[in-house]
Amino acid sequence: MNQPYVFITRKLPEEAIAPLREKYNVHMWPHEDIAVPRDVLLEEAKKADALLTMLSDRIDREVIESSETLKVIANLAVGFDNIDIQAATEKGIAVCNTPDVLTDTTADLTFALLLATARRLIEAAEFVKAGEWKSWSPLLLAGHDVHHKTIGIVGMGKIGQAVAKRAKGFDMEILYHNRSRNVEAEQTLGAVYCSFEELLKRSDFVVCLTPLTKETYRMFDREAFRMMKKSAIFVNAARGAVVDEEALYEALVHGEIAAAGLDVFVQEPIDPTHPLLKLKNVVALPHIGSASTETRLAMMDLCCRNIMAVLQGEHPETLVNEEWKWSR
């Protein structure tokens, strides 16, 4: 009897995928920093029983319907907007993600991005390295205080709550907007629910942590940025497409908001000639929200466990498409 075939779309450490190699026929794309080409992905998907995918892989209906053997897609991310969930469910394919294990790591990065943007840390570090620091000056690279300010969190899920805990340590007033009330955040963190418009108008820091859906696509548009305080700082650690990047650029150039800290972009990697990257009041990171060694290894381990569970006829730990169990 042939072993199930597992394809991994990016080079991962051998120790991380050792449990899969012990049980299955595993093939891994040999590059860490080059995405698997579309034609290779389609060819591998045709014969795969399991795919271990990255958030940058487009697992659409074409990929899913190309295979008659595929049973599980394990996505190395919390988000799964890169996967056609409906198509997978129709084909009886389990889709899994990696929630929880990256919550605190992503919250750390989000708050670090907020601090770096507010206090102009990247700009200041480059200022020193370029030999431009000639003397101490009273307002040299003066930024914005974070403590005792108002933070508005759009998307109060687990990562949003973790960011709110960090904000509480800075004595910040915490506002949030979510598709549903988060009673736990209100009771334990003193977070105050408000409309999207009220949050934009009142917040000194607007932090986006919402998943990408049809409803959240480009929710941060020209009108949204115009509602913010001129001193407001916008931070996005969710998905790039929740933002109209042209509108954000215009808001920054015309002083409608003060600065932006961005870990995600509409097109990734972002083109180095992109107008946003030319602005001194933008801190841009290469989508490293969960990028600590410990957390990324934990995410890989969870992907492996989900794949093994499904291939062994068991229920995976973190199933996205709950309908799957009825369509097997």
C-alpha positions as CSV (number, residue, x, y, z in Angstrom):
1,M,0.0,0.0,0.0
2,N,1.4,3.4,-1.0
3,Q,2.1,5.9,1.7
4,P,0.0,9.1,1.6
5,Y,1.7,11.9,-0.3
6,V,2.3,15.3,1.5
7,F,3.5,18.4,-0.3
8,I,4.9,21.3,1.6
9,T,5.0,24.6,-0.3
10,R,8.0,26.2,1.3
11,K,11.3,24.8,2.8
12,L,10.8,24.2,6.5
13,P,13.4,22.9,9.0
14,E,13.7,19.1,8.9
15,E,13.2,18.8,12.6
16,A,9.8,20.5,12.2
17,I,8.5,18.0,9.6
18,A,10.2,14.9,11.0
19,P,6.8,13.5,12.3
20,L,5.4,13.7,8.7
21,R,8.5,12.0,7.2
22,E,8.2,9.1,9.6
23,K,4.7,8.2,8.4
24,Y,4.3,9.6,4.9
25,N,5.9,10.3,1.5
26,V,6.8,14.0,1.9
27,H,8.0,16.3,-0.8
28,M,9.0,19.9,0.1
29,W,9.6,22.8,-2.2
30,P,13.4,23.4,-1.7
31,H,13.3,27.2,-1.3
32,E,12.7,29.1,1.8
33,D,12.4,32.6,0.3
34,I,10.9,31.8,-3.1
35,A,7.2,30.9,-3.5
36,V,6.3,27.7,-5.2
37,P,5.4,28.5,-8.9
38,R,1.8,28.1,-9.8
39,D,2.5,25.2,-12.3
40,V,4.4,23.3,-9.7
41,L,1.7,23.8,-7.1
42,L,-1.0,22.6,-9.5
43,E,1.1,19.5,-10.4
44,E,1.8,18.6,-6.8
45,A,-1.8,19.2,-5.7
46,K,-3.0,16.7,-8.3
47,K,-1.2,13.8,-6.5
48,A,-1.2,15.1,-2.9
49,D,-3.2,13.7,0.0
50,A,-2.2,16.7,2.1
51,L,-0.9,20.2,1.5
52,L,1.0,22.2,4.0
53,T,0.6,25.8,2.7
54,M,1.8,29.3,3.4
55,L,-0.5,32.3,3.6
56,S,1.2,33.5,0.3
57,D,-0.1,30.5,-1.6
58,R,-3.3,30.9,-3.6
59,I,-5.2,27.7,-3.0
60,D,-8.2,28.5,-5.2
61,R,-10.9,26.3,-6.8
62,E,-8.5,25.4,-9.6
63,V,-5.9,24.0,-7.2
64,I,-8.5,22.2,-5.1
65,E,-10.4,20.6,-8.1
66,S,-7.2,19.5,-9.7
67,S,-6.9,16.7,-7.1
68,E,-8.9,13.6,-6.5
69,T,-6.8,12.6,-3.5
70,L,-6.5,15.7,-1.4
71,K,-7.9,15.3,2.1
72,V,-6.4,18.2,4.1
73,I,-4.9,21.6,3.7
74,A,-3.0,22.9,6.7
75,N,-2.3,26.6,6.4
76,L,0.7,28.0,8.3
77,A,-1.3,31.1,9.5
78,V,-4.3,32.1,11.5
79,G,-5.9,33.7,8.4
80,F,-7.2,31.6,5.6
81,D,-8.3,34.2,3.0
82,N,-5.8,32.6,0.6
83,I,-7.9,29.4,0.5
84,D,-11.3,28.8,-1.2
85,I,-13.0,27.3,1.8
86,Q,-16.3,26.6,-0.1
87,A,-14.5,24.7,-2.8
88,A,-12.5,22.7,-0.2
89,T,-15.7,21.9,1.7
90,E,-17.5,20.8,-1.4
91,K,-14.7,18.4,-2.1
92,G,-14.7,17.0,1.4
93,I,-11.3,18.5,2.2
94,A,-10.5,19.7,5.7
95,V,-8.9,23.1,6.0
96,C,-6.9,23.9,9.1
97,N,-5.1,26.9,10.4
98,T,-2.8,27.8,13.4
99,P,-4.7,30.0,15.9
100,D,-3.7,30.5,19.5
101,V,-0.1,29.5,19.3
102,L,0.8,32.8,17.7
103,T,-1.5,35.2,19.7
104,D,1.1,36.7,22.1
105,T,3.9,36.8,19.6
106,T,1.7,38.7,17.1
107,A,0.5,41.0,19.9
108,D,4.1,41.7,20.8
109,L,5.0,42.7,17.3
110,T,1.8,44.8,16.9
111,F,2.6,46.8,20.0
112,A,6.2,47.1,19.1
113,L,5.1,48.5,15.7
114,L,2.9,51.0,17.5
115,L,5.8,52.1,19.7
116,A,8.3,52.2,16.8
117,T,5.9,54.4,14.8
118,A,4.9,56.7,17.6
119,R,8.5,57.2,18.9
120,R,10.1,57.3,15.4
121,L,12.5,54.5,16.3
122,I,13.4,53.3,12.8
123,E,13.9,56.8,11.6
124,A,16.1,57.6,14.7
125,A,18.2,54.5,14.3
126,E,18.9,55.3,10.6
127,F,19.6,58.9,11.6
128,V,22.4,57.7,13.9
129,K,23.8,55.1,11.4
130,A,23.9,57.8,8.7
131,G,26.1,60.0,10.8
132,E,23.5,62.7,11.0
133,W,23.5,63.0,14.8
134,K,25.5,66.1,15.5
135,S,24.2,67.2,18.9
136,W,21.5,66.7,21.4
137,S,18.5,68.9,20.6
138,P,15.3,69.5,22.6
139,L,12.9,68.3,19.8
140,L,15.3,66.1,17.9
141,L,13.1,63.3,16.4
142,A,10.4,64.0,18.9
143,G,7.5,61.6,18.5
144,H,4.2,60.9,20.3
145,D,3.5,59.6,23.7
146,V,1.8,56.3,24.0
147,H,1.0,56.1,27.7
148,H,-2.4,57.5,28.8
149,K,-3.6,57.8,25.2
150,T,-6.6,56.2,23.6
151,I,-6.2,53.0,21.5
152,G,-8.9,51.9,19.1
153,I,-8.7,48.2,18.2
154,V,-10.6,47.1,15.1
155,G,-11.0,43.3,15.5
156,M,-11.2,42.2,19.1
157,G,-10.3,38.6,18.7
158,K,-7.7,36.8,20.7
159,I,-4.8,38.9,19.2
160,G,-6.9,42.0,19.8
161,Q,-7.4,41.1,23.4
162,A,-3.6,40.4,23.8
163,V,-2.8,43.8,22.3
164,A,-5.4,45.4,24.7
165,K,-3.6,43.8,27.7
166,R,-0.4,45.4,26.6
167,A,-2.2,48.7,26.1
168,K,-3.5,48.4,29.6
169,G,0.0,48.3,30.9
170,F,0.6,51.7,29.3
171,D,-2.5,53.1,31.1
172,M,-4.3,53.6,27.8
173,E,-8.0,54.0,27.3
174,I,-9.2,51.0,25.2
175,L,-11.9,51.3,22.6
176,Y,-12.8,48.5,20.2
177,H,-15.0,47.7,17.3
178,N,-15.9,44.1,16.4
179,R,-18.7,42.4,14.5
180,S,-19.9,41.2,17.9
181,R,-19.4,42.4,21.4
182,N,-16.5,40.9,23.3
183,V,-17.8,40.7,26.9
184,E,-14.6,39.2,28.2
185,A,-12.5,42.1,26.9
186,E,-15.0,44.5,28.5
187,Q,-15.0,42.8,31.9
188,T,-11.3,42.0,32.2
189,L,-9.7,44.8,30.3
190,G,-12.2,47.6,30.6
191,A,-12.5,47.8,26.8
192,V,-15.3,49.9,25.5
193,Y,-17.3,48.9,22.5
194,C,-18.2,51.6,20.0
195,S,-19.1,52.0,16.4
196,F,-16.3,52.1,13.7
197,E,-16.9,55.8,13.1
198,E,-16.7,56.7,16.8
199,L,-13.5,54.7,17.3
200,L,-11.9,56.5,14.4
201,K,-12.8,59.9,15.7
202,R,-11.7,59.3,19.3
203,S,-8.6,57.1,19.0
204,D,-5.0,58.4,19.1
205,F,-3.9,55.0,17.8
206,V,-6.1,52.9,15.4
207,V,-4.9,49.3,15.3
208,C,-6.3,47.0,12.7
209,L,-6.5,43.3,13.6
210,T,-9.6,42.3,11.7
211,P,-9.6,39.3,9.3
212,L,-10.0,39.9,5.6
213,T,-13.6,39.3,4.5
214,K,-15.9,40.8,2.0
215,E,-17.1,43.2,4.7
216,T,-13.7,44.3,5.8
217,Y,-12.1,44.7,2.3
218,R,-10.8,48.3,2.1
219,M,-12.8,49.3,5.2
220,F,-10.0,51.8,5.8
221,D,-10.7,54.0,2.9
222,R,-10.4,57.8,2.2
223,E,-13.5,58.6,4.4
224,A,-12.1,56.5,7.3
225,F,-8.8,58.3,7.3
226,R,-10.5,61.7,7.2
227,M,-12.5,60.8,10.3
228,M,-9.3,60.2,12.3
229,K,-7.5,62.8,14.4
230,K,-4.7,64.6,12.5
231,S,-2.4,63.4,15.3
232,A,-3.6,59.8,15.0
233,I,-1.3,56.9,14.2
234,F,-2.6,53.9,12.1
235,V,-1.2,50.4,12.7
236,N,-2.1,47.5,10.5
237,A,-1.0,44.0,11.5
238,A,-4.0,42.2,9.9
239,R,-4.2,41.9,6.1
240,G,-3.1,44.5,3.5
241,A,-6.4,44.5,1.6
242,V,-8.4,45.9,4.5
243,V,-6.7,49.2,3.6
244,D,-7.0,51.4,0.5
245,E,-3.3,52.1,0.2
246,E,-3.8,55.0,-2.1
247,A,-6.1,56.6,0.4
248,L,-3.6,55.9,3.2
249,Y,-0.8,57.5,1.2
250,E,-2.9,60.6,0.6
251,A,-3.9,60.9,4.2
252,L,-0.2,60.7,5.3
253,V,1.0,63.2,2.7
254,H,-1.8,65.7,3.4
255,G,-1.4,65.5,7.1
256,E,-4.8,64.0,7.7
257,I,-3.1,61.5,10.0
258,A,0.3,61.6,11.6
259,A,1.9,58.3,10.8
260,A,1.4,54.6,9.9
261,G,3.0,51.4,11.0
262,L,2.4,48.6,8.5
263,D,3.3,44.9,8.7
264,V,1.1,43.9,5.8
265,F,0.4,45.1,2.3
266,V,-2.0,44.5,-0.6
267,Q,0.8,43.0,-2.7
268,E,3.5,41.1,-0.8
269,P,6.4,41.5,-1.1
270,I,5.6,45.2,-1.6
271,D,7.4,46.9,-4.5
272,P,10.3,48.8,-3.1
273,T,9.2,51.8,-5.3
274,H,5.8,51.9,-3.7
275,P,5.0,55.5,-2.7
276,L,4.3,54.5,0.9
277,L,7.9,53.4,1.4
278,K,9.1,56.8,0.5
279,L,7.5,58.5,3.5
280,K,9.4,59.1,6.7
281,N,6.3,58.7,8.7
282,V,5.7,55.1,7.6
283,V,7.3,52.2,9.4
284,A,7.1,49.2,7.1
285,L,7.8,45.6,8.1
286,P,7.9,42.4,5.9
287,H,4.8,40.6,7.4
288,I,6.6,39.3,10.5
289,G,3.7,39.4,13.0
290,S,4.3,35.8,14.2
291,A,8.0,35.6,13.3
292,S,9.7,34.4,16.4
293,T,11.5,31.1,16.2
294,E,9.5,29.5,19.0
295,T,6.2,30.5,17.5
296,R,6.9,29.6,13.9
297,L,8.1,26.1,15.1
298,A,4.9,25.7,17.1
299,M,2.8,26.7,14.1
300,M,4.7,24.1,12.0
301,D,4.1,21.5,14.6
302,L,0.4,22.2,14.7
303,C,0.2,21.9,10.9
304,C,1.8,18.5,11.1
305,R,-0.5,17.4,13.9
306,N,-3.5,18.5,11.9
307,I,-2.3,16.7,8.7
308,M,-1.6,13.5,10.7
309,A,-5.0,13.6,12.4
310,V,-6.9,13.8,9.1
311,L,-4.9,11.2,7.3
312,Q,-5.4,8.9,10.3
313,G,-9.2,9.4,10.1
314,E,-9.3,11.6,13.2
315,H,-10.7,15.1,13.8
316,P,-8.0,17.9,13.4
317,E,-7.3,20.2,16.3
318,T,-8.0,23.5,14.5
319,L,-10.5,23.0,11.8
320,V,-11.7,26.0,9.8
321,N,-14.5,24.5,7.8
322,E,-16.7,22.9,10.4
323,E,-19.0,21.6,7.7
324,W,-16.2,19.2,6.6
325,K,-17.2,16.6,9.1
326,W,-20.6,16.3,7.4
327,S,-19.1,16.1,3.9
328,R,-16.4,13.5,4.3
